Amino acid sequence: MTSGEVALAFFHPKSKSMMIVLVPREPEQIHDLFLSFDDTPLGAASLAQVHKAVLHDGRTVAVKVQHPKVQAQSSKDILLMEVLVLAVKQLFPDFEFMWLVDEAKKNLPLELDFLNEGRNAEKVAHMLKHFDFLKVPQIHWELSTKRVLLMEFVEGGQVNDRAYMEKNGIDVNEISCHLGKMYSEMIFVNGFVHCDPHPGNILVRRHSDTGKAEIVLLDHGLYQVLTEEFRLDYCHLWQSLIWTDMERVKQYSQRLGAAELYPLFACMLTARSWDSVKRGIGQAPVSATEDSEIRNNAASYLSEISQLLNHVPRQMLLILKTNDLLRSIETTLGTRSSASSFLNMSRCCIRALAEHRKRDAGSFLRRTQISFSEAFSLWQINLHELLLRVKGLRLLCWVSTLLGWLTRAPH
């Protein structure tokens, strides 16, 4: 390496090897931009890696740098994927995976445009600004390009790191509740959804000033924009699932392309057995037996799952992926299928459907009626949640009394 070059080490996740790239520059160029720049990446993924740096004004920033040649390689990867999918189709006619290629063709160019990622970050930050528990790192546009993105540096533990949360006094139930509120708002109310919520993209921390728990949302390259028709049908479907209205579950599943496979579709959405869906998904949490049953039966329905994924709207594919990632986080935290998460979803569905009806209302009186109905429905949910809390406190007191009696009882 000469004095006119900068060495950046890129980690390739698949081969687990390092690649050194020499970037030509004038000796002062890096120092013109940064007071310091850590060559060792904080994290690496398939498209980019992130470095920590300090600007001359003292601000610490995260620098996201796209891997060399990834733009050229991506088109080859998509072509190879298409060939493989067509080969699978020839060997197994019942399996339809061309939707996978279509989604990659649509989403990969967007993920490779870091300016688009910056715009998404600012849009979601503005959209969810009423959530004081959410932190979206600020973008530094003056030094960002399509392949390099500078943002505010924010530290925290991964959202599935229970040990970090316990060490820092962060309540896992509070974090799970905040996460559910955030995504329900994105999906049901706004129709603009961050679709890559794996633990590396969601951090938790205690705010240094307020001491409150915060969620830090990172990596805004992959978003799904939902059409109004899809969003409203999806609202109706989840309302029907939550309140166990099976006729409407069938109706809105079929409106979303499930046809006669609507029971399978409901099971995929909720990750519950069909018996649990019919009994009510909020009645009892998923048991180990039910979870095992779902996993064991999934293989026997691969053909139907493939058929279903090929017929639902393309918007649904990323939503299903997002649901699975969020469910995995909840499972790790031990908060899966809690009653509060379903109630928060129901609140967002009620608000979204009421807002739509008010826009279509032809008179002030009709809008007032809709607003009153909305307020009453939300009040019912609040009352139901209060009763659940009282019931939980009574159970806790009863268990505490029983344990006290057992410890005092003579042996």
Solvent accessible surface area in square Angstrom, and as a share of the most:
residue,aa,sasa,rsa
1,M,151,0.68
2,T,89,0.52
3,S,93,0.60
4,G,23,0.22
5,E,42,0.19
6,V,20,0.12
7,A,30,0.23
8,L,20,0.10
9,A,21,0.17
10,F,7,0.03
11,F,66,0.28
12,H,87,0.39
13,P,40,0.25
14,K,173,0.74
15,S,69,0.45
16,K,157,0.66
17,S,55,0.35
18,M,105,0.47
19,M,94,0.42
20,I,108,0.55
21,V,36,0.21
22,L,79,0.40
23,V,61,0.35
24,P,105,0.66
25,R,54,0.20
26,E,120,0.54
27,P,63,0.40
28,E,105,0.47
29,Q,86,0.38
30,I,43,0.22
31,H,110,0.49
32,D,99,0.51
33,L,72,0.36
34,F,12,0.05
35,L,106,0.53
36,S,52,0.33
37,F,40,0.17
38,D,69,0.36
39,D,76,0.40
40,T,105,0.61
41,P,25,0.16
42,L,102,0.51
43,G,38,0.37
44,A,37,0.28
45,A,58,0.45
46,S,72,0.46
47,L,39,0.19
48,A,5,0.04
49,Q,1,0.01
50,V,41,0.23
51,H,0,0.00
52,K,62,0.26
53,A,1,0.01
54,V,35,0.20
55,L,9,0.05
56,H,105,0.47
57,D,95,0.49
58,G,49,0.47
59,R,107,0.39
60,T,48,0.28
61,V,0,0.00
62,A,11,0.08
63,V,3,0.02
64,K,25,0.11
65,V,20,0.12
66,Q,4,0.02
67,H,17,0.08
68,P,35,0.22
69,K,167,0.71
70,V,19,0.11
71,Q,81,0.36
72,A,63,0.49
73,Q,86,0.38
74,S,13,0.08
75,S,72,0.46
76,K,125,0.53
77,D,68,0.35
78,I,21,0.11
79,L,114,0.57
80,L,105,0.52
81,M,60,0.27
82,E,44,0.20
83,V,83,0.48
84,L,102,0.51
85,V,14,0.08
86,L,89,0.44
87,A,47,0.36
88,V,54,0.31
89,K,65,0.27
90,Q,145,0.65
91,L,131,0.65
92,F,111,0.46
93,P,89,0.56
94,D,97,0.50
95,F,50,0.21
96,E,48,0.21
97,F,68,0.29
98,M,58,0.26
99,W,31,0.11
100,L,77,0.38
101,V,0,0.00
102,D,60,0.31
103,E,17,0.07
104,A,22,0.17
105,K,94,0.40
106,K,89,0.38
107,N,12,0.06
108,L,32,0.16
109,P,78,0.49
110,L,84,0.42
111,E,42,0.19
112,L,7,0.03
113,D,26,0.14
114,F,1,0.01
115,L,48,0.24
116,N,26,0.13
117,E,4,0.02
118,G,0,0.00
119,R,130,0.47
120,N,18,0.09
121,A,2,0.02
122,E,83,0.37
123,K,105,0.44
124,V,0,0.00
125,A,37,0.29
126,H,122,0.54
127,M,32,0.14
128,L,1,0.01
129,K,142,0.60
130,H,111,0.49
131,F,28,0.12
132,D,108,0.56
133,F,16,0.07
134,L,23,0.12
135,K,48,0.20
136,V,19,0.11
137,P,6,0.04
138,Q,115,0.51
139,I,10,0.05
140,H,10,0.05
141,W,91,0.32
142,E,118,0.53
143,L,49,0.25
144,S,15,0.10
145,T,73,0.42
146,K,109,0.46
147,R,102,0.37
148,V,44,0.25
149,L,1,0.01
150,L,2,0.01
151,M,20,0.09
152,E,51,0.23
153,F,44,0.18
154,V,16,0.09
155,E,117,0.53
156,G,29,0.28
157,G,8,0.08
158,Q,83,0.37
159,V,0,0.00
160,N,49,0.25
161,D,55,0.29
162,R,91,0.33
163,A,73,0.57
164,Y,59,0.22
165,M,0,0.00
166,E,121,0.54
167,K,175,0.74
168,N,54,0.28
169,G,48,0.46
170,I,9,0.05
171,D,71,0.37
172,V,19,0.11
173,N,94,0.48
174,E,67,0.30
175,I,0,0.00
176,S,12,0.07
177,C,38,0.23
178,H,27,0.12
179,L,4,0.02
180,G,19,0.18
181,K,70,0.30
182,M,0,0.00
183,Y,4,0.02
184,S,5,0.03
185,E,8,0.04
186,M,0,0.00
187,I,10,0.05
188,F,3,0.01
189,V,39,0.23
190,N,56,0.29
191,G,3,0.02
192,F,11,0.05
193,V,0,0.00
194,H,0,0.00
195,C,0,0.00
196,D,26,0.13
197,P,0,0.00
198,H,68,0.30
199,P,33,0.21
200,G,27,0.26
201,N,10,0.05
202,I,0,0.00
203,L,20,0.10
204,V,0,0.00
205,R,55,0.20
206,R,101,0.37
207,H,49,0.22
208,S,111,0.72
209,D,124,0.64
210,T,89,0.52
211,G,34,0.32
212,K,125,0.53
213,A,5,0.04
214,E,14,0.06
215,I,0,0.00
216,V,0,0.00
217,L,0,0.00
218,L,41,0.20
219,D,45,0.23
220,H,8,0.04
221,G,4,0.04
222,L,15,0.08
223,Y,21,0.08
224,Q,13,0.06
225,V,95,0.55
226,L,12,0.06
227,T,74,0.43
228,E,75,0.33
229,E,118,0.53
230,F,7,0.03
231,R,25,0.09
232,L,18,0.09
233,D,9,0.05
234,Y,2,0.01
235,C,0,0.00
236,H,37,0.17
237,L,0,0.00
238,W,11,0.04
239,Q,30,0.14
240,S,3,0.02
241,L,1,0.01
242,I,20,0.10
243,W,128,0.45
244,T,45,0.26
245,D,52,0.27
246,M,53,0.24
247,E,136,0.61
248,R,90,0.33
249,V,0,0.00
250,K,72,0.30
251,Q,84,0.37
252,Y,20,0.08
253,S,0,0.00
254,Q,62,0.27
255,R,132,0.48
256,L,3,0.02
257,G,26,0.25
258,A,2,0.01
259,A,61,0.47
260,E,128,0.57
261,L,42,0.21
262,Y,42,0.16
263,P,38,0.24
264,L,29,0.15
265,F,1,0.00
266,A,0,0.00
267,C,27,0.16
268,M,44,0.20
269,L,0,0.00
270,T,11,0.06
271,A,20,0.16
272,R,9,0.03
273,S,15,0.10
274,W,67,0.24
275,D,81,0.42
276,S,2,0.01
277,V,1,0.00
278,K,95,0.40
279,R,164,0.60
280,G,4,0.04
281,I,0,0.00
282,G,40,0.39
283,Q,140,0.62
284,A,54,0.42
285,P,93,0.59
286,V,29,0.17
287,S,58,0.37
288,A,91,0.70
289,T,106,0.62
290,E,18,0.08
291,D,35,0.18
292,S,52,0.34
293,E,81,0.36
294,I,50,0.25
295,R,167,0.61
296,N,110,0.56
297,N,67,0.34
298,A,42,0.33
299,A,71,0.55
300,S,86,0.55
301,Y,104,0.40
302,L,94,0.47
303,S,39,0.25
304,E,56,0.25
305,I,35,0.18
306,S,2,0.01
307,Q,87,0.39
308,L,3,0.02
309,L,25,0.13
310,N,41,0.21
311,H,115,0.51
312,V,4,0.02
313,P,45,0.28
314,R,79,0.29
315,Q,31,0.14
316,M,0,0.00
317,L,15,0.08
318,L,15,0.08
319,I,0,0.00
320,L,18,0.09
321,K,74,0.31
322,T,0,0.00
323,N,18,0.09
324,D,82,0.42
325,L,45,0.22
326,L,23,0.11
327,R,35,0.13
328,S,65,0.42
329,I,2,0.01
330,E,32,0.14
331,T,74,0.43
332,T,64,0.37
333,L,2,0.01
334,G,63,0.61
335,T,12,0.07
336,R,38,0.14
337,S,18,0.12
338,S,41,0.26
339,A,41,0.31
340,S,39,0.25
341,S,20,0.13
342,F,21,0.09
343,L,8,0.04
344,N,8,0.04
345,M,31,0.14
346,S,0,0.00
347,R,46,0.17
348,C,8,0.05
349,C,0,0.00
350,I,19,0.10
351,R,85,0.31
352,A,4,0.03
353,L,13,0.07
354,A,1,0.01
355,E,86,0.39
356,H,49,0.22
357,R,104,0.38
358,K,45,0.19
359,R,131,0.48
360,D,105,0.54
361,A,16,0.12
362,G,81,0.78
363,S,53,0.34
364,F,154,0.64
365,L,122,0.61
366,R,110,0.40
367,R,94,0.34
368,T,63,0.37
369,Q,90,0.40
370,I,7,0.03
371,S,45,0.29
372,F,148,0.62
373,S,59,0.38
374,E,30,0.14
375,A,59,0.46
376,F,99,0.41
377,S,30,0.19
378,L,39,0.19
379,W,136,0.48
380,Q,88,0.39
381,I,4,0.02
382,N,75,0.39
383,L,71,0.35
384,H,77,0.35
385,E,29,0.13
386,L,99,0.49
387,L,102,0.51
388,L,64,0.32
389,R,154,0.56
390,V,55,0.32
391,K,143,0.60
392,G,37,0.36
393,L,109,0.54
394,R,176,0.64
395,L,110,0.55
396,L,116,0.58
397,C,83,0.50
398,W,157,0.55
399,V,56,0.32
400,S,69,0.44
401,T,93,0.54
402,L,70,0.35
403,L,102,0.51
404,G,21,0.20
405,W,146,0.51
406,L,85,0.43
407,T,105,0.61
408,R,179,0.65
409,A,25,0.19
410,P,132,0.83
411,H,216,0.96
